Amino acid sequence: MSDQKIYDTIIVGAGAAGLTAAIYSSRRAMKTLLVTQDIGGQAATTNEIENYPGVGLVTGPNLMNEFKQQAQQFGAKFALAEVTGIIKRLDDRGTPVFTVSTNTGQYITNSVILAYGLTHRHLDVPGEQEFGGKGVSYCATCDAPLFKGKPVAVVGGGNSGVDAALLLSKICPKVYLIHRRDQFNAEAVLVEQLKQPNIELVLNSEVQEIRGDSRLRSLVVREVGDATKTRELQVEGLFVEVGYVVNSKLIEGLVELDQRKQIKISFDGETSQPGIFAAGDITIISFKQIVISAGWGATAALKAYEYLQKVKGFRGVKIDWGLAQKPNPTTPLA
């Protein structure tokens, strides 16, 4: 059913950016709703995370569950639904009010934080889904240390693929770099660094199948243009670095995007549309990491709070340390 109360902010997405935004907005006594199809985003699909500050080795689902519980502790509400549209109208004072439509109903809010992230582009080959988190990874920066001393492969020909191969070459005895073409799209200075004895270039080739038992054990690679020419690579890890899929249908015409359909934001997480903020991987930030997304989520929430103070006269709370005493519930903003 539709929820006709007016929220101070609705956060679209519940990954690291969205959940952190919810923590900060709730602590400012903002009526906060997260609308999402799942909890944790890409981070929740990672079996082991060991680069989140102060936490040590932790599973992605457990870390994201801690984020969620903290957001709930401060009053954030959740709606498990798919956002299908966002419409802006102006109230009697000429300030924006947004209707967030989902497959289960509609919600009204005075501000929106877009934090639904990106989706890693997959290879869509047999075994990829089966061995996800069991040898198949989509983040070399996150997972490289887990494959120290093991033979691995990387798929990709851009900067991210070459970067991944170079990173892995420092800790792995053998790194195969698989690319569909005979030349790389990466910067020349990076490609030059690939001339290392433990990096083997597998060009004009693509992964046909991923094999293993309880974990990934090998890849079947075929030559582009001649599927009869195949070889099997004995590896224990596969890093898929072939870019991201951006769901831009929801936001095209609503906020300004770059050429890659990522949301342009200011240093404060503001978009081109007053009242709409954005954080995390869906934005133009360079590095797609959990800790960075979390920081941008906090930034967007604090800026949304400041925005509501200016255009709506919202009071909330002004401090953010300890368990601040929240003011009595106020009448929802019109």
N, C-alpha and C positions, 0 to 999 in steps of 0.2 A: 504493500500500500504506500501511497505517497505520504511523505512527512511534511506537513505544511508549516511547521515552526520555522522561524528564520534563524539560521546559523550565522555566527560571526565569520566563520571560515569553513569551507569545505576543501578537503585535501583529496586530490585524485591520485591514488596509488599509495601502497603501504610497504614500500621497500625502505631502505635505510633513510633516504631523504624524506619520504612522507611520514614515517613513524617519528623521526626526530622533530620534524615540523610540528607534529601533533603534541609531542611532549612540551615544546616551547610555547605553542599557542594555548594549550590547556593551563599551563602554569601562569599565563597572563589572564586567566579567567575568561578566555574566549570560548564560546560554545563551538566546539570543534567536532566535525564529522569527517571520518575517512571513508571514502567510497572506493572499493577495490574488489578485484576478483580473487585475489589471494593475499596472503600475508608474507612479507619478507622479500618479494621480488627475486631478482637474480641471486642475491646473497643466500636466500633460503635453499637454493639448489646446489650450494657448495658444501661438500662433506666436511672439509677441514679449512679453517681460517686461522692463521697464526700471525697476521700483521695488523690486527686491530689493537690500538694502544691500550695497555693496561689489562688486557683480557688473557693473553696467551693463546694456546691452542683451544679452539672451540669449533663446534659444528655450526654451519650456517643457520640451520633451523633453530638451534638453541639460542644463538645470538639474536636473531630476529624476534624470537619469542620474548626475550628479555626486553627488547625495544617495545614490543606491543604491550606487555604487562605494565611497563613504566608509563606509557601513554594512557592506558586505561586507569592507572592509579591516580592520575591527575584529572581525569574526567572526560577524556576523548571517547567518542562513540564510533562504532564501526557499522558499515552497511556493506554486506557482501553482494556486490552487483557490478554490472558492466555499464560504464558511462557511455551514453549514446549521443549526447549533445550538450552544449552549454550555450545558453541564450542570455544576452544582456538586455536590460531595460533600465530606464531612468526613473527614480522615484520622484516624489513631489518637490524634493530639494535639488533635483538635477544630478544626483549621485547614482552610480551604478548599483543595480541589484541583479543577481545572477540566478537563473534557474538551471539546475543541473539535472538533466534527464538520464534515467537509467532504464535497464530492462525490467525493473521492478517498480518504478515510480519516479517521482520528481522531488527535488529538494531545493529550498531557496536559501540563498546566502548573500552576505554583504561583501565577501571576498572569496577568491579561489586560489589555491596553491596547486599547481600542476607538478606532480612528482611521480608520474607513472613509468618513468624510465624507458629504456630501450630493450629490445629483444635481440639477443645474439643471433646472427644468421647461421643457420645450421647447414650441414652438408646433405642431409636427407638421404642417407645411405643406410643399408642394413647394419645393425649393431650400434648405431650412434646413440639411440635412445637407451638401449639396454645397458650400455657401458658408460652412460652419463654419470659422473661422480665416481666411476670405477676405472679410471684411466683416461676418459675423455674430459677435457677441460676447455673452458672458453676464456680463461684469464691466466696468462703466464705469470703476470706480476703477483697474482694471488697464490697460485699453486706450484710454481716452479720448484721451491724448496722440497716439496713432497716427492720429487722425482730425482733427487740427488743420487748420482751413481747409476742411473738407469738409462737405457736407450729410449729415445723419444722421437716423435715426429711433429712437425708444425705444418699446417696448411695455410697458405696465404702469400700474397706477393706485394702487399703494401707495407707501409711503415710498421704497422702493428705486427705483421707476420715476421718481418726481418728482425725487429726488436726482440720478439719472442725467441727466435732462433739464436740470436747473439746472447741473450740472457741465459738460456738453457745450456749453451756451449760452455759456459763457465763452470757448470756443475755436473754435466752429463757426458759420458764417454762418447756417445754418438747422437747426432742430431740430424734428422732428415728434414729438409725444407722442400715441401711439395707445392708446386705452383702450376696452374693450368697453361701458362704461356712460357715462352723462352726468354722473356725479359721481365724484370720486376718493375712495379710501379713506385717502389720506395725511393727515397732520396739516394742519390749516387754515393754519398759519403757512407751511408749505411750498407749499401750493397757491396762496397769495396771491403768492408770489414768481414764479409762472409767468407773470405779466403782464409779459412782455418782448417786444419787437418781433421777435426772431428765433426765438421759440418759437410754433409753431402747434399748437393742440389739435385732434386728430382723434378726436372722441368718438363713442360708439355705433358703433364700427368695429373691425374685426379684419383682420389680415393674411391674405390669401388665397393669395399666392404670392410667392416671392422670385426675382428674375431677375438675370441677369448673364452675363458671359463667363468670363474667368479670375478675375474678382472680382465681388462684388455691385454692381449698377448701379441697380436699382429695386425697388420693392415694389408689388404690387397689393393695394389695400385695399378691402374691401367693407363695406357698411353692415349692421350686425347686424339681422336680421329681414327684409332685402330684398337678396338676393344679386345682384340685377340692377343695383344701384347700386354701381359700383366707380370707383376712380380710381387712377392710377399715380403714385407718388411717386418722383422722381429723387433717389436717395440713394446714398452710397458706404459707409454703415455702418448696421447695425441692432443695437441693444442690447436683448436680451430680458431683461426684469426682471420676471418673473411668478412669482417664488418658487422654492422648492426641493421636491424629492421626498425624503422621509425613509423609508428602509427600517427600519421599527421592529419588524418581525416578529421579527427576531433577538434583540431586547433587551427586548421587552415582558415584564414579570414578572420580569426579571432585575435591572434597575436602574431607578431612578426617572426618569421623563421629565416634561417640561413639557407644556403644552397643545399645542405644536407638534410633540410627539414627539421633541424634542431631549433629549439626556442632561444631567441636572443634575449639576454637578460643583462641588467646593470650589475654593478658590484654589490648591490643590495638585493638582488634577486627579483627586481622589478621587470615586468614585460612591457611591451608597447601599449598594453591596455590597462589603464588605471583600475586597480582593484584585483588584477590577476597577477600572481607571482609564480615563479617556477624554480625548481631545484633538482639537482641530481643529473642523471645520465641523459635525460631528455633535453637538457640545455647545452649551450655551446662550451661548457667547461671541457678542458682538454683531457683530464685524467678521470677515467671511470673507475673509481675506487670507493669502497664502502665508507671509509672515514671521511673522504672528501664530500661524498653525497650527504652524509650526516651533517657536516658543517654547513653546507649550502641549505639544507632543510631548516636548520636553526636560523640562519640568516633570513630566509624567506618568511618564516613565521614572525620574527621580530619586526620585519619591515611591514608585514600585514597588520600587526598590532599598531604600529606607528601610523599607518594609513587610516585605520579605523578611528584612532584618536583624532586625527585631523579632519576627516570628512564626515564622521558620524558622531563625534563627541563621546566616543567610547571610553569608559574609565578603566575597567579591568583592574590589574595590579601593576605596580611600577617596579617591583623588585623581583629578582629571580635567583635567590639563594635560600637554602633551607626550605622548609615547608611553609611558605608564606600564607598568612591568614587571608583567605579570599573574601571579597565583599559579598554582601547578601545578593542573591540572584536578582538581576535587573530585568525589566521588561524587555523582551526581544526587540532589537533595533528594527525600525521600519525601513 
